[in-house]
């Protein structure tokens, strides 16, 4: 599993909405992003994932909007099924 690194801090960002573009395998999170955490200043920002095929909601918050706590790049899977004219090569992201 390859861990992604980002140059911004998303942990205190609240998710306002999630949009999925199934044609282009793109997932967009509209966030309320802390631009100045000490002064409690937030701005709306878009966090966009390309070639995204899956995302999971693990828990629902009780008193606020949900937050992104972590994300990972699980890589790619390549395999074949069948033989001869029935052989099918499969390449997909985990």
VOBA-1610 file (N, C-alpha, C; in pm, whole numbers, padded with zeros to 5 digits, always signed):
BEGIN
Unk+00084-00117+00000Unk+00000+00000+00000Unk+00089+00123+00000Unk+00064+00212-00096Unk+00142+00333-00109Unk+00069+00447-00039Unk+00131+00509+00058Unk+00071+00618+00134Unk+00090+00748+00058Unk-00018+00823+00040Unk-00010+00952-00027Unk+00032+01059+00070Unk+00106+01154+00021Unk+00142+01268+00105Unk+00083+01394+00044Unk+00040+01483+00129Unk-00018+01609+00084Unk+00050+01723+00156Unk+00050+01840+00093Unk+00117+01954+00154Unk+00018+02049+00221Unk-00097+01997+00259Unk-00194+02074+00334Unk-00257+01984+00438Unk-00318+02044+00537Unk-00371+01970+00650Unk-00523+01958+00637Unk-00572+01838+00607Unk-00716+01821+00586Unk-00790+01773+00710Unk-00719+01737+00816Unk-00783+01674+00931Unk-00894+01759+00993Unk-00878+01889+01002Unk-00983+01973+01062Unk-01080+02028+00959Unk-01071+01982+00835Unk-01165+02023+00731Unk-01294+01945+00744Unk-01406+02015+00733Unk-01535+01948+00733Unk-01580+01927+00589Unk-01641+01811+00561Unk-01690+01780+00427Unk-01827+01844+00411Unk-01839+01933+00313Unk-01967+01997+00284Unk-02048+01918+00182Unk-01978+01862+00081Unk-02045+01780-00019Unk-01943+01690-00089Unk-01994+01584-00154Unk-01912+01492-00231Unk-01977+01478-00368Unk-01895+01489-00473Unk-01945+01479-00610Unk-01863+01375-00684Unk-01930+01286-00757Unk-01863+01180-00830Unk-01886+01197-00980Unk-01779+01196-01058Unk-01785+01198-01204Unk-01750+01057-01251Unk-01851+00976-01280Unk-01829+00835-01312Unk-01766+00816-01450Unk-01785+00909-01542Unk-01723+00898-01674Unk-01572+00912-01665Unk-01524+01002-01580Unk-01381+01030-01569Unk-01318+00973-01442Unk-01392+00894-01365Unk-01343+00834-01240Unk-01281+00940-01148Unk-01354+01048-01129Unk-01308+01159-01046Unk-01404+01176-00929Unk-01347+01200-00812Unk-01424+01223-00691Unk-01382+01356-00632Unk-01480+01444-00605Unk-01451+01576-00551Unk-01519+01596-00416Unk-01441+01640-00319Unk-01493+01673-00188Unk-01488+01826-00174Unk-01601+01888-00149Unk-01601+02030-00116Unk-01585+02039+00034Unk-01479+02109+00077Unk-01442+02115+00218Unk-01456+02255+00273Unk-01483+02263+00401Unk-01469+02386+00477Unk-01329+02377+00539Unk-01232+02441+00474Unk-01090+02421+00502Unk-01035+02531+00594Unk-00961+02494+00699Unk-00907+02595+00792Unk-00785+02666+00732Unk-00803+02792+00689Unk-00690+02868+00636Unk-00612+02937+00746Unk-00681+02968+00858Unk-00614+03025+00976Unk-00681+02964+01098Unk-00626+02851+01141Unk-00690+02775+01248Unk-00696+02853+01380Unk-00591+02929+01410Unk-00587+03005+01536Unk-00697+03111+01544Unk-00734+03168+01429Unk-00838+03272+01425Unk-00974+03215+01383Unk-00980+03082+01367Unk-01103+03014+01329Unk-01157+03063+01194Unk-01066+03079+01096Unk-01103+03124+00962Unk-01102+03004+00867Unk-01214+02981+00800Unk-01229+02868+00709Unk-01272+02920+00572Unk-01231+02847+00466Unk-01273+02877+00329Unk-01315+02747+00262Unk-01403+02758+00163Unk-01442+02640+00086Unk-01332+02608-00013Unk-01287+02482-00013Unk-01185+02432-00105Unk-01232+02299-00162Unk-01181+02264-00280Unk-01215+02136-00343Unk-01093+02045-00337Unk-01114+01925-00284Unk-01013+01820-00282Unk-01055+01718-00387Unk-00975+01701-00493Unk-01014+01620-00607Unk-00922+01498-00619Unk-00982+01381-00636Unk-00910+01256-00656Unk-00936+01208-00798Unk-00829+01185-00875Unk-00841+01134-01012Unk-00823+00983-01012Unk-00888+00917-01108Unk-00883+00771-01121Unk-00929+00704-00992Unk-01023+00764-00927Unk-01075+00713-00800Unk-01190+00618-00830Unk-01181+00497-00780Unk-01284+00397-00805Unk-01360+00356-00680Unk-01316+00402-00562Unk-01381+00359-00439Unk-01350+00456-00326Unk-01450+00483-00246Unk-01426+00549-00119Unk-01524+00494-00017Unk-01484+00494+00109Unk-01560+00429+00214Unk-01587+00526+00327Unk-01710+00524+00375Unk-01747+00601+00493Unk-01744+00504+00611Unk-01655+00528+00708Unk-01638+00434+00818Unk-01720+00470+00941Unk-01751+00597+00959Unk-01831+00637+01074Unk-01901+00769+01045Unk-02007+00795+01117Unk-02083+00918+01101Unk-02070+00998+01229Unk-02033+01128+01218Unk-02018+01208+01340Unk-02153+01240+01403Unk-02152+01266+01533Unk-02276+01296+01605Unk-02311+01445+01606Unk-02210+01532+01623Unk-02242+01673+01643Unk-02190+01768+01539Unk-02133+01717+01430Unk-02079+01806+01327Unk-02082+01736+01193Unk-02025+01802+01093Unk-02014+01740+00961Unk-01901+01637+00961Unk-01904+01542+00866Unk-01796+01443+00858Unk-01664+01507+00817Unk-01554+01438+00847Unk-01420+01484+00813Unk-01343+01371+00746Unk-01243+01408+00663Unk-01152+01309+00605Unk-01039+01288+00704Unk-01023+01167+00751Unk-00918+01138+00848Unk-00794+01079+00783Unk-00811+01012+00666Unk-00698+00946+00602Unk-00737+00907+00461Unk-00638+00894+00371Unk-00664+00834+00241Unk-00538+00764+00193Unk-00558+00659+00109Unk-00449+00572+00064Unk-00461+00543-00084Unk-00347+00515-00148Unk-00343+00467-00285Unk-00310+00318-00277Unk-00404+00233-00316Unk-00386+00089-00305Unk-00324+00026-00430Unk-00295+00105-00532Unk-00226+00054-00649Unk-00315-00011-00751Unk-00260-00105-00827Unk-00327-00163-00941Unk-00317-00316-00937Unk-00419-00384-00991Unk-00421-00531-00999Unk-00424-00570-01146Unk-00339-00664-01186Unk-00337-00717-01322Unk-00347-00869-01316Unk-00442-00928-01391Unk-00453-01074-01396Unk-00529-01115-01521Unk-00528-01244-01551Unk-00595-01299-01669Unk-00690-01409-01628Unk-00797-01423-01707Unk-00897-01528-01686Unk-00913-01603-01817Unk-00922-01735-01811Unk-00946-01816-01930Unk-00821-01843-02010Unk-00842-01912-02126Unk-00731-01949-02214Unk-00774-01932-02359Unk-00674-01923-02447Unk-00702-01916-02591Unk-00791-01798-02628Unk-00894-01826-02710Unk-00985-01721-02755Unk-01073-01669-02642Unk-01083-01744-02533Unk-01165-01703-02419Unk-01084-01626-02314Unk-00956-01604-02342Unk-00871-01536-02245Unk-00908-01388-02235Unk-00916-01341-02111Unk-00947-01202-02084Unk-00843-01146-01988Unk-00774-01039-02030Unk-00678-00971-01944Unk-00750-00859-01868Unk-00728-00856-01738Unk-00797-00759-01652Unk-00694-00670-01584Unk-00718-00543-01592Unk-00632-00445-01526Unk-00725-00348-01454Unk-00711-00341-01323Unk-00798-00251-01247Unk-00726-00200-01124Unk-00776-00092-01073Unk-00722-00037-00950Unk-00792-00104-00834Unk-00717-00129-00726Unk-00774-00188-00605Unk-00870-00093-00542
//
